[in-house]
């Protein structure tokens, strides 16, 4: 694992579905000096890659669900020290660099609970920070981001409720803490 702040020592595997998205993310991370590899065939990742070669394994939003759960179990069995990250392309570079830096998250115990009235976001803030909540929607020309809230929050228990109508047509709910900490909730369609 890279020492805190030393991205060039990080060994990262990124598993996704879209080659053009993967290529762009790999290029940007390599420009930052990171040792990254990637694949758009996540279903074969456990036979193509050795878990001991990586500190961090990243699942793009096209590779989450039962497949990523199976891969997490298999990679963890082979390398208990490997860490995992679910990433979302619009914020993936910042997510990956933050995770690879080894910094402890400000928002711990992140949870979401969805019901017919919306989604309740929860967690514990270790220190005061600005917290933003945005919904991403798929449009003809790409993803559209709508910021729902951005406000300062005190250390301690954090909760925010997003009403169902604000989520309508949404693909992903992204909670941003500070500048480069992101938590994701896939919106059920």
N, C-alpha and C positions, 0 to 999 in steps of 0.2 A: 504494500500500500504506500502511496506517495505520502511524504511528510506534508503536514498542513501547508498549503500554499504552493507546493512544488508540483505543478501539473506535468512537467516533463517526465516525472517518474511514474505517472499513472498509466496503467495498462487497461484499456477499455475495449469491450466488445459491444457493438451496437447491432441489434436485430430489428429489422423493419420489413416493410413490404414494398415500398416504392423506391426503385433504384435512384431516380433523380434526387429525391429527398435525402436518401442515405449518402449519396456522393457529395452533396453540398455540406452536410453535417460533418462527414469525415474530413473534407478539405479544410473547413474552418477550424476544426479541432487540431489537425496536423499543423496548421499555421500557428497555432498557439503552443506547438512543441509537444503535443500529446501523442502517445503511442496508441493508435486506435486501429481497430479492424472492424469489418462489418459484413453483414450477410442479409440478403433478401429472401433467404430460405430458412426461416427460424425453425421450421419443423424438423430440420436435420442438424441443428446447431449442436446438440449434445453428442453427435457422432463426428462432426466436422472440427470441433474446437475442444481443447483441453482446458478445463476450468482453472487449472493451476497457472495458466498463462495470463490470467486477468485478475484485477483488483475490483473491477466494476463491470457489471453486465447490464446493458440498457435495453429495455423493450420499447420500441416505438408503438404508437397507438394502434397500429395494424397488427401487432403481435401480442396483444394482451388477451387475457381470458384463460380458458383451460390449457391452451398451449404454453403460455408463460408460466402458469402454475406448475405444470409438469417439468418444464425446463428449470425452474427455480429449485424444485426438489432434487432433480438429477445433478445440477451444477453444485448445489450445497452439499450433497452427499460426497461429491468428489473433492470439493474445496470449501470447507466450512467457513473460511475467512472471506470468501467472495461476497460482495454487496450487490444489491439490485436496485434498479431505478426504472420507473415507468416514465417515459418522456413523451412530450407533445411537441411536434415540429416547430411551431412558432416560438417556443421558449426553450427548445432542447439544448442549444449551446450553453445557455446560462444555467440550465438544470445540471448538465453534465459537468461543467467546470466547477460548479459549487459542490457537487457530490464528490468529485475527484480531489478537491482541495482538502477534504477531511474535516471541514468545519462542522461543528455541531449545529443542528437546526434550531432556529429561534422558536418555531411553532412545533411543539412536541405533541405526541398522542393525537395527531390529526385524525378526525373522524368526519364522516358525512352520514346523514340519515335522510333518506328520501321517502316521501309519502305523497298522497294526492294533493297536499297543500304546498309542496315545494321541497326544498332541501335545507336541512339544518347543518351548518358547518360548526365544528368544535375543535378545541385543542387547548393547550396550555402554552402561553407565551413566556419564555424565560426572561425576556427583557422587553421594555416598551419598544414599539416599532410601528411603522405604517403598514397597514394591511389593505390590500386591494382584492376585489372580487370581480371577475369578468367572465362573461359567457362568450364562447366562440360558436358561430353558426357557419354552416357550409353554404356558400353562395355559388352562383355560376362562375364567377371569376376568382374563386378561392375562399379563404376563411375571412369572416368578418368578426371583429372583436367589439364587444359592447361592455364598457366598464359599468358595473352596477354599484360599486362603492369603493372608495379609497379614503381611509381615515386613520388617524393615529389611534393606537390601542395601548392600554397599560399592560404591564406584566401581570400574569395570572391567567385565570380562566378566560378564554375567548370563545364567543358564540356569535354567529351571524345567520340570519334566516333569509333564504332567497325564495320568493313566492313563485308558485308554479307558472304564472303568466310570464314572468321574467325569463323563465327557462324554455318557453315554447319555441320549438324549432331549433333548440340548441344542440350542439355536439359535445362540448366539453366546458366544464366549469373550472376555472383556474383561480386559485387563491395565491396571491403574491405577497410575501412577507419581506419587507425591506426592499432591496434592489434585486437580489438574485436567489431567493428561495421560493420554490413553487410547489404547490400541492394540487393534485388533479382529482376531479370527479367526473367520470364519463356519464353523460346525461342519457338516460334510457329513452329510446324513441318509441 
